[in-house]
Amino acid sequence: PQTLRVYEREGLIDPARSPGGTRRYSRNDISRLHQICALTNDGLNVAGIRRVLELQEETRQLQAELARLKQASAR
């Protein structure tokens, strides 16, 4: 639980909350936690994990933009 609080405080995860304040983890949250655990096991610290996750998101956005551009040019 403490590690999850650290990840949340550091902005690595952002679980939903129930009306009573209990954390509710989605499938995406769980998947992200698995990825965070794998990166931790590889020796990355929180700052390194944050950077990897940022770069992965940037890559996803760039790939989506490239796909949109390819589709637009095919028309």
Stockholm file with secondary structure:
# STOCKHOLM 1.0

chainA/1-75         PQTLRVYEREGLIDPARSPGGTRRYSRNDISRLHQICALTNDGLNVAGIRRVLELQEETRQLQAELARLKQASAR
#=GR chainA/1-75 SS CHHHHHHHHTTSCCCEECTTCCEECCHHHHHHHHHHHHHHHTTCCHHHHHHHHHHHHHHHHHHHHHHHHHHHHHC
#=GC SS_cons        CHHHHHHHHTTSCCCEECTTCCEECCHHHHHHHHHHHHHHHTTCCHHHHHHHHHHHHHHHHHHHHHHHHHHHHHC
//
